Amino acid sequence: MTKRAESKYKIDRRLQVNLWGRAKSPINKREYGPGQHGQRRKKPSDYGVQLMAKQKLKGYYGNISEKQFRAYYAEAMRAKGDSSQNLIGILETRLDALIYRMKFVPTVFAARQFVNHGHVSVNGKRVTVPSLLIKVGDKIELRSKARDMGTVKEAIESPERDVPDYVEVDHGKFTGSLKRIPTLPDVPYPVQMEPNLVIEFYSR
């Protein structure tokens, strides 16, 4: 097992949820946290509830760094409208998140690595920044060498996930685009996400 996979499974165990809804998640077998104190349960404080909401949202998108996640919060607060909805919109327009939504890769961690390795073009230009924020109508395309990769074919054919309706994708041409900025109810999270608690956490 790779260190990346181990890290992914640790997130599930630590948060005690099947964060990505995957059949291989260890939480499916043991619904408690890791370590000798993992089975102890106590009622969390308000701070603990907010912290857990933040950790779930950060972890879901590939364990985004605290510095970057706080920057997303600041951007969501500056924008007009509901701050929690703004935060979800920002996270869902990351390039790696959209590659995952389009089913070109099996996991969000694979999506980050996929972009890092230069397998993706945006509007005809090769991109290696997973956190690039995509605009509505931008054309995302897999580069020629990536189209024959086994992991890409497996992800496309997998029945584990569906492509959400705010994303347009042509698996035959290996292209896709963002149709609109999604709101929280639009996003197919396998577990309940509470961005309002994340906003409260940073607003303390």
Salt bridges, closest charged atoms under 4 A:
GLU66 OE1 - LYS54 NZ 2.84
GLU66 OE1 - LYS58 NZ 3.04
GLU92 OE2 - ARG101 NH2 2.84
ASP96 OD2 - ARG94 NH2 2.84
ASP96 OD2 - ARG112 NE 3.94
GLU141 OE2 - ARG147 NH2 2.76
GLU160 OE1 - ARG22 NE 3.08
ASP165 OD1 - ARG180 NH2 2.92
ASP186 OD2 - ARG180 NH1 2.98
